[in-house]
């Protein structure tokens, strides 16, 4: 069953991690605004899906899988960079796994908004 508490908490943490991800991506060099918006939307969408998903998986596996899946488009786009394409790809996927795990941890464990209440 859908939980609005879970939805809003996961969505909020997705948005927060979107800004964190943008800050980390722009820490060495400024990035184009379209890329910044894409990063924020991607991580927010990850939180959205975690919040509405009704998959009956362990919370940590759920966060890891959704984090990895929703980082693939950003990772493939990173491969278009003139240098370091594979590094950007893997960094995007790994950080997506970390963000997905953290969104689930905060939503399910800390705020006790379980997917199946």
Contact map, one row per residue, 1 for C-alpha under 8 A:
111000000000000000000000000000000000000000000000000001000000000000000000000000000000000000000000000000000000000000111
111100100000000000000000000000000000000000000000000101000000000000000000000000000000000000000000000000000000000000110
111111100000000000000000000000000000000000000000001100000000000000000000000000000000000000000000000000000000000010101
011111110000000000000000000000000000000000000000000000000000000000000000000000000000000000000000000000000000000000000
001111111000000000000000000000000000000000000000000000000000000000000000000000000000000000000000000000000000000010000
001111111100000000000000000000000000000000000000001100000000000000000000000000000000000000000000000000000011000011100
011111111110000000000000000000000000000000000001011100000000000000000000000000000000000000000000000000000000000000000
000111111111000000000000000000000000000000000000001000000000000000000000000000000000000000000000000000000000000000000
000011111111100000000000000000000000000000000000001000000000000000000000000000000000000000000000000000000010000000000
000001111111110000000000000000000000000000000011011000000000000000000000000000000000000000000000000000110010000000000
000000111111111000000000000000000000000000011111001000000000000000000000000000000000000000000000000000000000000000000
000000011111111100000000000000000000000000010010000000000000000000000000000000000000000000000000000000000000000000000
000000001111111110000000000000000000000000010010000000000000000000000000000000000000000000000000000000100000000000000
000000000111111111000000000000000000000000111111000000000000000000000000000000000000000000000000001000100000000000000
000000000011111111100000000000000000000110110010000000000000000000000000000000000000000000000000000000000000000000000
000000000001111111110000000000000000000000010000000000000000000000000000000000000000000000000000000000000000000000000
000000000000111111111000000000000000000100110000000000000000000000000000000000000000000000000000001000000000000000000
000000000000011111111100000000000000001111110000000000000000000000000000000000000000000000000000000000000000000000000
000000000000001111111110000000000000001100000000000000000000000000000000000000000000000000000000000000000000000000000
000000000000000111111111000000000000000000000000000000000000000000000000000000000000000000000000000000000000000000000
000000000000000011111111100000000000001100000000000000000000000000000000000000000000000000000000000000000000000000000
000000000000000001111111110000000001001100000000000000000000000000000000000000000000000000000000000000000000000000000
000000000000000000111111111000000000000000000000000000000000000000000000000000000000000000000000000000000000000000000
000000000000000000011111111000000000000000000000000000000000000000000000000000000000000000000000000000000000000000000
000000000000000000001111111110100000000000000000000000000000000000000000000000000000000000000000000000000000000000000
000000000000000000000111111111100000000000000000000000000000000000000000000000000000000000000000000000000000000000000
000000000000000000000011111111000000000000000000000000000000000000000000000000000000000000000000000000000000000000000
000000000000000000000000111111000000000000000000000000000000000000000000000000000000000000000000000000000000000000000
000000000000000000000000111111100000000000000000000000000000000000000000000000000000000000000000000000000000000000000
000000000000000000000000011111110000000000000000000000000000000000000000000000000000000000000000000000000000000000000
000000000000000000000000110011111011000000000000000000000000000000000000000000000000000000000000000000000000000000000
000000000000000000000000000001111111000000000000000000000000000000000000000000000000000000000000000000000000000000000
000000000000000000000000000000111111100000000000000000000000000000000000000000000000000000000000000000000000000000000
000000000000000000000000000000011111110000000000000000000000000000000000000000000000000000000000000000000000000000000
000000000000000000000000000000111111111000000000000000000000000000000000000000000000000000000000000000000000000000000
000000000000000000000100000000111111111100000000000000000000000000000000000000000000000000000000000000000000000000000
000000000000000000000000000000001111111110000000000000000000000000000000000000000000000000000000000000000000000000000
000000000000000000000000000000000111111111000000000000000000000000000000000000000000000000000000000000000000000000000
000000000000000001101100000000000011111111100000000000000000000000000000010000000000000000000000000000000000000000000
000000000000001011101100000000000001111111110000000000000000000000000000000000000000000000000000000000000000000000000
000000000000001001000000000000000000111111111000000000000000000000000000000000000000000000000000000000000000000000000
000000000000000001000000000000000000011111111100000000000000000000000110010000000000000000000000000000000000000000000
000000000000011011000000000000000000001111111110000000000000000000000100000000000000000000000001001000000000000000000
000000000011111111000000000000000000000111111111000000000000000000000000000000000000000000000000000000000000000000000
000000000010010000000000000000000000000011111111100000000000000000000100000000000000000000000000000000000000000000000
000000000010010000000000000000000000000001111111110000000000000001100100000000000000000000000000000100000000000000000
000000000111111000000000000000000000000000111111111000000000000000000000000000000000000000000000000100100000000000000
000000100110010000000000000000000000000000011111111100000000000000000000000000000000000000000000000000000000000000000
000000000000000000000000000000000000000000001111111110000000000001000000000000000000000000000000000000000000000000000
000000100100000000000000000000000000000000000111111110000000011001000000000000000000000000000000000100110000000000000
001001111110000000000000000000000000000000000011111110000000000000000000000000000000000000000000000000000000000000100
011001100000000000000000000000000000000000000001111111000000000000000000000000000000000000000000000000000000000000000
000000000000000000000000000000000000000000000000111111100000000000000000000000000000000000000000000000000000000000100
110000000000000000000000000000000000000000000000000111110000000000000000000000000000000000000000000000000000000000110
000000000000000000000000000000000000000000000000000011111000010000000000000000000000000000000000000000000000000000000
000000000000000000000000000000000000000000000000000001111100000000000000000000000000000000000000000000000000000000110
000000000000000000000000000000000000000000000000000000111110110000000000000000000000000000000000000000000000000000000
000000000000000000000000000000000000000000000000000000011111110000000000000000000000000000000000000000000000000000000
000000000000000000000000000000000000000000000000000000001111111000000000000000000000000000000000000000011001000000000
000000000000000000000000000000000000000000000000000000000111111100000000000000000000000000000000000010011000000000000
000000000000000000000000000000000000000000000000000000001111111110000000000000000000000000000000000010000000000000000
000000000000000000000000000000000000000000000000010000101111111111000000000000000000000000000000000010010000000000000
000000000000000000000000000000000000000000000000010000000011111111100000000000000000000000000000101111110000000000000
000000000000000000000000000000000000000000000000000000000001111111110000000000000000000000000001110110000000000000000
000000000000000000000000000000000000000000000000000000000000111111111000000000000000000000000000100100000000000000000
000000000000000000000000000000000000000000000100110000000000011111111100000000000000000000000000100100000000000000000
000000000000000000000000000000000000000000000100000000000000001111111110000000000000000000001001111110000000000000000
000000000000000000000000000000000000000000000000000000000000000111111111000000000000000000001101100100000000000000000
000000000000000000000000000000000000000000000000000000000000000011111111000000000000000000000000000000000000000000000
000000000000000000000000000000000000000001101100000000000000000001111111110000000000000000000001000000000000000000000
000000000000000000000000000000000000000001000000000000000000000000111111111000000000000000011001100000000000000000000
000000000000000000000000000000000000000000000000000000000000000000011111111100000000000010011000000000000000000000000
000000000000000000000000000000000000000000000000000000000000000000000111111110000000000000000000000000000000000000000
000000000000000000000000000000000000001001000000000000000000000000000111111111000000000010010000000000000000000000000
000000000000000000000000000000000000000000000000000000000000000000000011111111100000000111111000000000000000000000000
000000000000000000000000000000000000000000000000000000000000000000000001111111110000000010000000000000000000000000000
000000000000000000000000000000000000000000000000000000000000000000000000111111111000000010000000000000000000000000000
000000000000000000000000000000000000000000000000000000000000000000000000011111111000110110010000000000000000000000000
000000000000000000000000000000000000000000000000000000000000000000000000001111111001110110000000000000000000000000000
000000000000000000000000000000000000000000000000000000000000000000000000000111111100100000000000000000000000000000000
000000000000000000000000000000000000000000000000000000000000000000000000000011111111100000000000000000000000000000000
000000000000000000000000000000000000000000000000000000000000000000000000000000011111100000000000000000000000000000000
000000000000000000000000000000000000000000000000000000000000000000000000000000001111100000000000000000000000000000000
000000000000000000000000000000000000000000000000000000000000000000000000000000101111111100000000000000000000000000000
000000000000000000000000000000000000000000000000000000000000000000000000000001111111111110000000000000000000000000000
000000000000000000000000000000000000000000000000000000000000000000000000000001100001111111000000000000000000000000000
000000000000000000000000000000000000000000000000000000000000000000000000000000000001111111100000000000000000000000000
000000000000000000000000000000000000000000000000000000000000000000000000001001100001111111110000000000000000000000000
000000000000000000000000000000000000000000000000000000000000000000000001011111100000111111111000000000000000000000000
000000000000000000000000000000000000000000000000000000000000000000000000001000000000011111111100000000000000000000000
000000000000000000000000000000000000000000000000000000000000000000000000001000000000001111111110000000000000000000000
000000000000000000000000000000000000000000000000000000000000000000000011011001000000000111111111000000000000000000000
000000000000000000000000000000000000000000000000000000000000000000110011001000000000000011111111100000000000000000000
000000000000000000000000000000000000000000000000000000000000000000010000000000000000000001111111110000000000000000000
000000000000000000000000000000000000000000000000000000000000000000000000000000000000000000111111111000000000000000000
000000000000000000000000000000000000000000100000000000000000000100110110000000000000000000011111111100000000000000000
000000000000000000000000000000000000000000000000000000000000001111110010000000000000000000001111111110000000000000000
000000000000000000000000000000000000000000000000000000000000000100100000000000000000000000000111111111000000000000000
000000000000010010000000000000000000000000100000000000000000001000100000000000000000000000000011111111100000000000000
000000000000000000000000000000000000000000000110010000000000001111110000000000000000000000000001111111110000000000000
000000000000000000000000000000000000000000000000000000000001111100100000000000000000000000000000111111111000000000000
000000000000000000000000000000000000000000000000000000000000001000000000000000000000000000000000011111111100000000000
000000000100110000000000000000000000000000000010010000000000001000000000000000000000000000000000001111111110000000000
000000000100000000000000000000000000000000000000010000000011011000000000000000000000000000000000000111111111100000000
000000000000000000000000000000000000000000000000000000000011000000000000000000000000000000000000000011111111110000000
000000000000000000000000000000000000000000000000000000000000000000000000000000000000000000000000000001111111111000000
000001001100000000000000000000000000000000000000000000000000000000000000000000000000000000000000000000111111111111000
000001000000000000000000000000000000000000000000000000000010000000000000000000000000000000000000000000011111111111100
000000000000000000000000000000000000000000000000000000000000000000000000000000000000000000000000000000011111111111000
000000000000000000000000000000000000000000000000000000000000000000000000000000000000000000000000000000001111111100000
000000000000000000000000000000000000000000000000000000000000000000000000000000000000000000000000000000000111111110000
000000000000000000000000000000000000000000000000000000000000000000000000000000000000000000000000000000000011111111000
001011000000000000000000000000000000000000000000000000000000000000000000000000000000000000000000000000000011101111100
000001000000000000000000000000000000000000000000000000000000000000000000000000000000000000000000000000000011100111111
111001000000000000000000000000000000000000000000001011010000000000000000000000000000000000000000000000000001000011111
110000000000000000000000000000000000000000000000000001010000000000000000000000000000000000000000000000000000000001111
101000000000000000000000000000000000000000000000000000000000000000000000000000000000000000000000000000000000000001111
